[in-house]
Amino acid sequence: MSTAPKRLKIVRSDHEHVGSISTATTIFVLIAAALLLYEIQWILPPFILAGVVAYICTPLLDWLTEKSGLPRSLFALTVFAAFLLAAAVGGYLAGPPLARELARMFTDFESIVRELAARILGSEKVSLLGQPMDAAQLAHAAGAGVRNWFGQTGAIVAVGGVAFGSMFGGILTLVLLFYFLLGGPGIARGLLRLVPPGQRPLILHIWSFLDPVLKRYFIGVLIVVAYAASAAYVGLGLVLGIPHAFLLALLTGFLEMIPVIGPGASALIAGLVAVHYATGIGPIIAYALYATALRISIDQVFGPLALGTAARLHPVLVIFCFLAGGVLFGMVGVIMAVPVALTVKVTLMLLYDEPLPVGGHVK
């Protein structure tokens, strides 16, 4: 009985020692990692996307393996095949209308701009750089600018590079997703070996609180995305009857993953399509009411229910992280802004011995 307090004291002393070492080295490690990621940011999107999807699927794979007693690789292959099927169906349904609209946009760009400007301005004129222009003049100026831009050799090379990079990135994401699903636990153990042995207990302790927070956030985001896409299809396609509602609904759901700017961009794109196909002021007013109702339902009702308390960060902090991540790491920084902020928040609360609720749900 007399040895128990002594052993507890030794364990606590070791923990305090580990904590002091990790505090001294954490700043150096974070700076080095940030500099490295900044230099290789252009290769990060496939790894981030595949890693997040595999991380979300890991609990399901572990549960199926435990309940059935079958090899984990069997369920990993099944989930990967499901993603391939979903990607194929989405490409089959969304690909042809997207290709037609892009071709129409390039061939009839000036007439499209003229029609949109005429709907907005009517017979009025707007002053552009001190020169009054009507809808036809605005469309002609926009068309001339686009033609001049495409006439440059660098612009064609840039468009070709983006197209090739997107295709290669999509294939690489699927390949990485296969490996992450198949060997996720082994990859996690390999990453843990990069941490000095004396600091691994502290990292595992932090991860035990951080893991449920991140899982709740990512799963909540997926639920919000699914809800936004479904609600957008109902509103745009079934109620308003806007053409290409399925494609616009997918775009709305995808952009919902990007904080702040994503919802605004999706509303703007769908609004331009609604204005283009509108036959009067009534459909435009109906779209405005739909967009307002969708945002209220996501921001005030469905979003908080899906994300819970885990992702409740101050809006000023979210906006700062979003802008800083976008400037430093582009789209990857925008998408990962909130998860990184949550990671820093949980880590600092544990290092500073601040109380955490049971289950890691940060208030």
C-alpha positions as CSV (number, residue, x, y, z in Angstrom):
1,M,0.0,0.0,0.0
2,S,2.9,2.3,0.7
3,T,4.3,2.0,-2.8
4,A,1.2,3.1,-4.6
5,P,1.4,6.8,-3.9
6,K,5.1,6.7,-4.7
7,R,4.5,5.1,-8.1
8,L,1.8,7.6,-8.8
9,K,4.1,10.4,-8.0
10,I,6.8,9.0,-10.3
11,V,4.3,8.7,-13.1
12,R,3.1,12.3,-12.6
13,S,6.6,13.5,-12.6
14,D,7.3,11.8,-15.9
15,H,4.2,13.2,-17.3
16,E,5.2,16.7,-16.3
17,H,8.6,16.2,-17.7
18,V,7.2,15.0,-21.0
19,G,4.8,18.0,-21.1
20,S,7.7,20.4,-20.5
21,I,9.7,18.8,-23.3
22,S,6.8,18.9,-25.7
23,T,6.0,22.5,-25.0
24,A,9.7,23.4,-25.8
25,T,9.8,21.5,-29.0
26,T,6.2,22.0,-30.3
27,I,6.9,25.5,-31.5
28,F,9.9,24.4,-33.5
29,V,8.1,21.4,-35.0
30,L,5.1,23.4,-35.9
31,I,7.2,26.1,-37.7
32,A,9.2,23.5,-39.5
33,A,6.0,21.6,-40.6
34,A,4.3,24.8,-41.7
35,L,7.3,25.8,-43.8
36,L,7.5,22.4,-45.4
37,L,3.8,22.3,-46.2
38,Y,4.0,25.8,-47.6
39,E,6.7,24.8,-50.0
40,I,4.8,21.7,-51.2
41,Q,1.3,23.1,-51.0
42,W,0.6,22.4,-54.7
43,I,0.7,18.6,-54.1
44,L,-1.4,18.7,-50.9
45,P,-5.1,18.7,-52.2
46,P,-5.2,15.0,-53.2
47,F,-3.6,13.9,-50.0
48,I,-5.9,16.1,-47.8
49,L,-9.1,15.1,-49.6
50,A,-8.3,11.3,-49.6
51,G,-7.0,11.5,-46.0
52,V,-10.1,13.2,-44.7
53,V,-12.5,10.7,-46.5
54,A,-10.5,7.7,-45.2
55,Y,-10.4,9.2,-41.7
56,I,-14.2,9.6,-41.7
57,C,-14.7,6.0,-43.0
58,T,-12.3,4.4,-40.4
59,P,-14.8,4.0,-37.6
60,L,-17.2,2.3,-40.0
61,L,-14.5,-0.1,-41.2
62,D,-13.4,-0.9,-37.7
63,W,-16.9,-1.5,-36.6
64,L,-17.7,-3.8,-39.5
65,T,-14.4,-5.7,-38.9
66,E,-15.1,-6.2,-35.2
67,K,-18.8,-7.3,-35.7
68,S,-18.2,-9.6,-38.6
69,G,-14.7,-11.0,-37.9
70,L,-13.9,-10.7,-41.6
71,P,-10.7,-9.0,-42.8
72,R,-10.6,-5.3,-42.7
73,S,-9.3,-5.2,-46.3
74,L,-12.6,-6.7,-47.6
75,F,-14.6,-3.8,-46.2
76,A,-12.0,-1.3,-47.3
77,L,-12.3,-2.6,-50.9
78,T,-16.1,-2.5,-50.6
79,V,-16.1,1.1,-49.5
80,F,-13.7,2.1,-52.2
81,A,-15.8,0.4,-54.8
82,A,-18.8,2.4,-53.5
83,F,-16.9,5.7,-54.0
84,L,-15.9,4.7,-57.5
85,L,-19.5,3.9,-58.3
86,A,-20.7,7.2,-56.9
87,A,-18.0,9.1,-58.8
88,A,-19.0,7.3,-62.0
89,V,-22.7,8.0,-61.6
90,G,-22.1,11.6,-60.7
91,G,-19.9,12.0,-63.8
92,Y,-22.4,10.4,-66.0
93,L,-25.3,12.6,-64.8
94,A,-23.4,15.9,-64.4
95,G,-20.7,15.5,-67.1
96,P,-22.9,16.0,-70.3
97,P,-24.9,19.0,-69.1
98,L,-21.7,20.6,-67.8
99,A,-19.9,20.1,-71.1
100,R,-22.8,21.5,-73.0
101,E,-23.0,24.6,-70.8
102,L,-19.3,25.2,-71.0
103,A,-19.3,24.9,-74.8
104,R,-22.3,27.2,-74.9
105,M,-20.6,29.7,-72.6
106,F,-17.5,29.9,-74.8
107,T,-19.4,30.1,-78.1
108,D,-22.1,32.5,-77.0
109,F,-20.3,34.4,-74.2
110,E,-21.0,37.8,-75.6
111,S,-24.7,37.2,-76.1
112,I,-25.1,35.7,-72.6
113,V,-23.4,38.7,-71.0
114,R,-25.6,41.0,-73.1
115,E,-28.8,39.2,-72.0
116,L,-27.8,39.3,-68.3
117,A,-26.9,42.9,-68.5
118,A,-30.1,43.8,-70.2
119,R,-32.1,42.0,-67.6
120,I,-30.3,43.9,-64.8
121,L,-29.9,47.3,-66.4
122,G,-32.8,47.4,-68.8
123,S,-32.4,50.4,-71.1
124,E,-30.3,52.3,-68.5
125,K,-26.6,52.9,-68.9
126,V,-23.8,52.3,-66.4
127,S,-20.6,54.3,-66.1
128,L,-17.4,52.2,-66.5
129,L,-14.2,54.0,-66.1
130,G,-15.9,57.3,-66.8
131,Q,-17.6,56.0,-70.0
132,P,-21.3,55.4,-70.1
133,M,-22.2,51.9,-71.5
134,D,-25.5,50.1,-72.2
135,A,-25.9,46.3,-72.1
136,A,-24.7,45.8,-75.7
137,Q,-21.5,47.8,-75.1
138,L,-20.8,46.1,-71.8
139,A,-21.2,42.7,-73.5
140,H,-18.9,43.8,-76.4
141,A,-16.2,45.0,-74.0
142,A,-16.4,41.8,-72.0
143,G,-16.2,39.6,-75.1
144,A,-13.2,41.6,-76.4
145,G,-11.4,41.2,-73.1
146,V,-11.9,37.5,-73.0
147,R,-10.8,37.1,-76.6
148,N,-7.6,39.1,-75.9
149,W,-6.9,37.0,-72.8
150,F,-7.3,33.8,-74.7
151,G,-5.2,35.2,-77.5
152,Q,-2.2,35.2,-75.3
153,T,0.0,32.0,-75.3
154,G,0.4,32.0,-71.6
155,A,-3.4,31.9,-71.0
156,I,-3.8,28.8,-73.2
157,V,-0.9,27.1,-71.4
158,A,-2.5,28.0,-68.1
159,V,-5.9,26.6,-69.0
160,G,-4.3,23.4,-70.3
161,G,-2.3,23.1,-67.2
162,V,-5.3,23.5,-65.0
163,A,-7.3,20.9,-67.0
164,F,-4.4,18.4,-66.9
165,G,-3.7,19.1,-63.2
166,S,-7.4,18.6,-62.3
167,M,-7.6,15.3,-64.2
168,F,-4.3,14.0,-62.7
169,G,-5.3,15.2,-59.2
170,G,-8.6,13.3,-59.5
171,I,-6.9,10.1,-60.4
172,L,-4.3,10.6,-57.7
173,T,-7.0,11.2,-55.1
174,L,-8.7,7.9,-55.9
175,V,-5.4,6.0,-55.7
176,L,-4.5,7.6,-52.4
177,L,-8.0,6.9,-51.1
178,F,-7.5,3.2,-51.9
179,Y,-4.2,3.1,-49.9
180,F,-5.6,5.1,-47.0
181,L,-8.7,3.0,-46.7
182,L,-6.6,-0.2,-46.9
183,G,-3.8,0.7,-44.6
184,G,-5.0,3.6,-42.5
185,P,-4.1,2.2,-39.1
186,G,-0.6,1.3,-40.3
187,I,-0.1,4.8,-41.7
188,A,-1.2,6.3,-38.4
189,R,1.3,4.1,-36.5
190,G,4.0,5.2,-38.9
191,L,3.3,8.9,-38.3
192,L,3.4,8.3,-34.6
193,R,6.9,6.8,-34.9
194,L,8.0,10.2,-36.2
195,V,7.4,11.6,-32.7
196,P,10.2,11.1,-30.1
197,P,9.4,8.1,-27.9
198,G,9.4,10.2,-24.7
199,Q,6.6,12.4,-26.1
200,R,4.4,9.7,-27.6
201,P,2.2,9.3,-24.4
202,L,1.4,13.1,-24.5
203,I,0.5,13.0,-28.2
204,L,-1.7,10.0,-27.7
205,H,-3.3,11.7,-24.7
206,I,-4.0,14.8,-26.8
207,W,-5.3,12.7,-29.7
208,S,-7.8,10.9,-27.4
209,F,-9.5,14.2,-26.9
210,L,-9.0,15.6,-30.4
211,D,-10.2,12.5,-32.3
212,P,-13.9,12.8,-31.3
213,V,-13.9,16.5,-31.9
214,L,-12.5,16.2,-35.5
215,K,-14.7,13.2,-36.3
216,R,-17.8,15.1,-35.2
217,Y,-16.8,18.1,-37.2
218,F,-16.0,16.2,-40.5
219,I,-19.1,14.0,-40.2
220,G,-21.2,17.1,-39.4
221,V,-19.8,18.9,-42.5
222,L,-20.7,15.9,-44.7
223,I,-24.2,15.9,-43.3
224,V,-24.5,19.6,-44.0
225,V,-23.2,19.1,-47.5
226,A,-25.8,16.4,-48.2
227,Y,-28.6,18.5,-46.7
228,A,-27.5,21.6,-48.8
229,A,-27.4,19.6,-52.0
230,S,-30.8,17.9,-51.4
231,A,-32.5,21.1,-50.4
232,A,-31.0,23.0,-53.3
233,Y,-32.2,20.3,-55.8
234,V,-35.7,20.5,-54.3
235,G,-35.8,24.3,-54.4
236,L,-34.1,24.8,-57.7
237,G,-35.4,21.8,-59.7
238,L,-38.8,20.8,-58.2
239,V,-40.0,24.2,-57.0
240,L,-38.4,26.8,-59.3
241,G,-37.9,24.5,-62.3
242,I,-34.4,26.0,-63.1
243,P,-32.5,24.0,-65.8
244,H,-29.5,21.9,-64.7
245,A,-30.8,21.9,-61.1
246,F,-29.0,18.6,-60.4
247,L,-25.6,20.1,-61.3
248,L,-26.3,23.3,-59.4
249,A,-27.3,21.2,-56.4
250,L,-24.1,19.3,-56.4
251,L,-22.2,22.5,-56.8
252,T,-24.1,24.0,-53.8
253,G,-23.2,21.0,-51.6
254,F,-19.6,21.1,-52.6
255,L,-19.1,24.8,-52.0
256,E,-20.8,24.4,-48.6
257,M,-17.5,22.8,-47.4
258,I,-15.7,26.1,-48.0
259,P,-16.4,28.5,-45.1
260,V,-17.8,32.0,-45.7
261,I,-17.1,32.3,-49.5
262,G,-18.5,29.0,-50.6
263,P,-22.2,29.6,-49.8
264,G,-22.0,33.1,-51.3
265,A,-20.4,31.7,-54.5
266,S,-23.0,29.0,-54.9
267,A,-25.8,31.5,-54.3
268,L,-24.3,33.8,-56.9
269,I,-23.9,31.1,-59.5
270,A,-27.4,29.7,-59.1
271,G,-28.7,33.3,-59.1
272,L,-27.1,34.1,-62.4
273,V,-28.6,30.9,-63.9
274,A,-32.0,31.8,-62.4
275,V,-31.8,35.4,-63.8
276,H,-30.8,34.0,-67.2
277,Y,-33.7,31.6,-67.5
278,A,-36.3,33.9,-65.7
279,T,-39.3,35.0,-67.7
280,G,-40.2,37.9,-65.4
281,I,-39.7,39.4,-62.0
282,G,-41.6,36.6,-60.2
283,P,-39.0,33.8,-60.7
284,I,-36.3,36.2,-59.5
285,I,-38.2,37.0,-56.3
286,A,-38.9,33.4,-55.8
287,Y,-35.2,32.5,-56.1
288,A,-34.3,35.3,-53.6
289,L,-36.8,33.8,-51.1
290,Y,-35.4,30.3,-51.7
291,A,-31.8,31.4,-51.2
292,T,-32.7,33.2,-48.0
293,A,-34.6,30.2,-46.6
294,L,-31.8,27.8,-47.5
295,R,-29.2,29.9,-45.7
296,I,-31.3,30.3,-42.6
297,S,-32.0,26.6,-42.4
298,I,-28.3,25.7,-42.8
299,D,-26.8,28.4,-40.6
300,Q,-29.4,28.6,-37.8
301,V,-31.0,25.1,-37.7
302,F,-29.3,22.2,-39.5
303,G,-25.7,23.3,-39.2
304,P,-25.6,23.7,-35.4
305,L,-27.4,20.5,-34.9
306,A,-25.0,18.5,-37.2
307,L,-21.8,20.1,-36.0
308,G,-22.7,20.3,-32.3
309,T,-20.5,22.1,-29.8
310,A,-17.3,20.6,-31.2
311,A,-17.0,23.2,-33.9
312,R,-18.2,26.2,-32.0
313,L,-15.4,28.7,-32.6
314,H,-15.8,32.5,-32.5
315,P,-16.8,33.8,-36.0
316,V,-13.9,36.3,-36.0
317,L,-11.5,33.4,-35.4
318,V,-13.1,31.4,-38.2
319,I,-12.9,34.3,-40.6
320,F,-9.2,34.9,-39.7
321,C,-8.3,31.3,-40.1
322,F,-10.1,31.1,-43.4
323,L,-8.3,34.1,-44.8
324,A,-4.9,33.1,-43.4
325,G,-5.3,29.6,-44.7
326,G,-6.4,30.8,-48.1
327,V,-3.5,33.2,-48.5
328,L,-0.9,30.7,-47.3
329,F,-2.2,27.4,-48.7
330,G,-4.9,28.2,-51.2
331,M,-8.0,26.0,-51.3
332,V,-6.4,23.4,-48.9
333,G,-5.9,26.1,-46.3
334,V,-9.5,27.3,-46.6
335,I,-10.9,23.8,-46.2
336,M,-8.6,22.9,-43.3
337,A,-8.9,26.2,-41.5
338,V,-11.5,25.1,-38.9
339,P,-9.9,21.7,-38.2
340,V,-6.5,23.2,-37.6
341,A,-8.1,25.8,-35.3
342,L,-9.9,23.1,-33.4
343,T,-6.6,21.1,-33.1
344,V,-4.7,24.1,-31.7
345,K,-7.6,24.9,-29.3
346,V,-7.8,21.4,-27.9
347,T,-4.0,21.0,-27.7
348,L,-3.5,24.3,-25.8
349,M,-6.4,23.5,-23.4
350,L,-4.7,20.2,-22.5
351,L,-1.2,21.7,-22.2
352,Y,-2.5,24.5,-20.0
353,D,-4.4,22.0,-17.9
354,E,-7.8,23.7,-18.6
355,P,-10.8,21.5,-18.0
356,L,-12.3,19.6,-21.0
357,P,-15.7,18.0,-20.9
358,V,-16.0,14.2,-21.1
359,G,-15.7,13.0,-24.7
360,G,-13.6,15.9,-25.9
361,H,-16.5,18.2,-26.9
362,V,-14.9,21.6,-26.5
363,K,-17.2,24.4,-25.3
